[in-house]
Amino acid sequence: MENYFSPALADDRLRAISSIGLAHMGDAVYELLVRTWLCAHGKATGRGLHQATIRLVCAEAQAERAERILPLLTEEESDVFRRGRNAHVHTIPNHASRAQYGEATALEALFGWLYLKGRQERINALFCAMMEGRN
């Protein structure tokens, strides 16, 4: 049985996952990180916690934070990010532009790829860089 809390997929299995599939995984990883960050920083409770989470996981916020880490990405990570940005999404929320949604999808694809690759330390380093100065 595989350990689904700490996956480490082989490169050929990772390549078989679509950008949308990676973004699906990365969406959950990113939201878990945001929720953990909010709880650890005592930012809110109850309904306020939910609202704070929504503000940080929306496409606009993800796109803004993605810009902060682009210079830190390796060539391989940049390729995954680019692949995610170019994914063909069919629906874009009204509150986000196509460009913002593309950046958010790219970020989620990167986080999904890193998670499935077993690179949790790298995800954490990138997330910390994204959240720097936000206390």
Backbone torsions as a table, in degrees:
resi	resn	phi	psi	omega
1	MET	NA	140.2	179.2
2	GLU	-80.4	157.0	174.4
3	ASN	-94.1	103.1	-176.3
4	TYR	-78.6	-9.1	173.9
5	PHE	-81.2	-26.5	-179.5
6	SER	-136.6	72.0	-178.7
7	PRO	-70.9	157.8	175.1
8	ALA	-151.6	75.4	-177.8
9	LEU	-73.3	146.3	175.5
10	ALA	-68.9	155.5	-177.4
11	ASP	-56.1	-38.9	-179.4
12	ASP	-66.6	-35.2	176.6
13	ARG	-70.5	-36.2	178.2
14	LEU	-66.0	-40.7	179.6
15	ARG	-64.3	-24.9	-179.0
16	ALA	-77.4	-12.1	-179.3
17	ILE	-89.3	130.0	-179.4
18	SER	-66.8	163.1	176.7
19	SER	-60.1	-38.5	178.8
20	ILE	-66.2	-38.9	176.4
21	GLY	-62.8	-42.5	177.3
22	LEU	-64.0	-41.5	179.4
23	ALA	-65.4	-36.6	177.2
24	HIS	-58.9	-46.1	178.7
25	MET	-66.8	-45.8	-177.3
26	GLY	-64.4	-30.6	177.1
27	ASP	-59.6	-45.4	179.5
28	ALA	-67.2	-42.1	179.5
29	VAL	-61.4	-47.3	-178.1
30	TYR	-63.2	-43.3	-179.7
31	GLU	-65.0	-39.2	177.6
32	LEU	-62.1	-42.0	177.9
33	LEU	-62.6	-44.1	-179.9
34	VAL	-63.1	-45.4	-179.9
35	ARG	-62.5	-41.6	178.1
36	THR	-63.3	-45.0	-179.9
37	TRP	-59.9	-44.8	-179.7
38	LEU	-63.4	-44.8	179.2
39	CYS	-65.0	-43.5	-178.2
40	ALA	-64.8	-28.8	-179.7
41	HIS	-97.2	5.4	177.3
42	GLY	56.6	37.2	-173.0
43	LYS	-71.6	-34.7	-175.4
44	ALA	-163.9	169.7	175.8
45	THR	-135.6	158.0	175.3
46	GLY	55.4	-129.3	-177.8
47	ARG	-61.6	-36.6	179.3
48	GLY	-62.1	-35.0	178.2
49	LEU	-65.1	-42.9	178.4
50	HIS	-63.3	-44.9	-180.0
51	GLN	-64.2	-40.2	178.3
52	ALA	-64.2	-39.1	177.7
53	THR	-62.2	-47.7	-179.4
54	ILE	-58.1	-42.6	179.9
55	ARG	-62.5	-32.9	-177.0
56	LEU	-88.4	-22.3	-177.7
57	VAL	-100.6	-2.8	179.0
58	CYS	-67.3	157.4	-175.6
59	ALA	-56.1	-41.1	-178.7
60	GLU	-61.5	-45.2	-179.7
61	ALA	-67.4	-40.6	178.6
62	GLN	-63.6	-42.5	-179.6
63	ALA	-62.5	-42.8	179.2
64	GLU	-61.9	-44.2	-178.7
65	ARG	-72.2	-31.3	178.6
66	ALA	-60.6	-37.8	179.6
67	GLU	-59.1	-31.7	-178.3
68	ARG	-67.5	-29.0	-174.0
69	ILE	-101.9	-8.5	-178.1
70	LEU	-52.3	-43.7	179.5
71	PRO	-66.8	-15.8	-177.1
72	LEU	-91.0	-10.5	-174.0
73	LEU	-75.6	142.6	172.9
74	THR	-73.4	170.6	178.5
75	GLU	-60.3	-43.7	-179.8
76	GLU	-64.1	-42.5	177.8
77	GLU	-65.0	-39.3	177.4
78	SER	-62.6	-37.6	177.7
79	ASP	-63.6	-43.1	178.5
80	VAL	-65.5	-42.4	179.0
81	PHE	-59.7	-47.5	-179.5
82	ARG	-61.8	-42.9	178.5
83	ARG	-60.3	-41.3	177.9
84	GLY	-66.9	-39.2	179.6
85	ARG	-65.1	-32.1	-178.6
86	ASN	-88.9	3.3	179.7
87	ALA	-61.5	145.3	-179.8
88	HIS	-88.7	97.1	177.1
89	VAL	-95.0	145.3	-174.7
90	HIS	-98.4	-23.0	-179.8
91	THR	-129.1	133.8	178.6
92	ILE	-120.8	130.0	-179.9
93	PRO	-60.6	149.7	-177.6
94	ASN	-61.7	-29.8	-175.1
95	HIS	-84.0	-3.3	-178.8
96	ALA	-122.7	147.8	174.6
97	SER	-80.3	165.1	177.5
98	ARG	-59.6	-39.9	179.8
99	ALA	-64.4	-45.0	179.2
100	GLN	-62.5	-42.7	-179.0
101	TYR	-66.0	-36.6	176.6
102	GLY	-64.0	-42.1	178.5
103	GLU	-66.0	-41.5	178.9
104	ALA	-64.2	-42.4	178.1
105	THR	-64.0	-39.0	178.2
106	ALA	-63.0	-44.5	178.6
107	LEU	-61.5	-46.0	179.8
108	GLU	-63.7	-40.9	178.2
109	ALA	-61.5	-42.6	178.4
110	LEU	-61.6	-47.9	-179.5
111	PHE	-64.7	-38.0	176.9
112	GLY	-63.9	-44.5	179.2
113	TRP	-61.8	-47.4	-179.9
114	LEU	-62.8	-40.9	-179.8
115	TYR	-63.8	-49.1	-178.7
116	LEU	-67.5	-23.7	177.1
117	LYS	-79.7	-13.1	-179.8
118	GLY	87.6	24.3	-175.7
119	ARG	-103.8	53.6	-177.2
120	GLN	-61.6	-34.7	179.7
121	GLU	-63.8	-38.2	179.8
122	ARG	-68.6	-41.2	176.7
123	ILE	-58.2	-46.2	-178.8
124	ASN	-61.9	-42.2	179.7
125	ALA	-62.6	-43.7	179.4
126	LEU	-67.0	-42.0	179.6
127	PHE	-62.3	-44.1	178.4
128	CYS	-60.3	-40.4	177.5
129	ALA	-64.2	-36.1	178.8
130	MET	-67.3	-35.6	-173.7
131	MET	-94.4	-1.8	-179.4
132	GLU	-52.8	135.1	177.3
133	GLY	77.2	10.3	-178.3
134	ARG	-115.2	79.1	179.1
135	ASN	-118.2	NA	NA
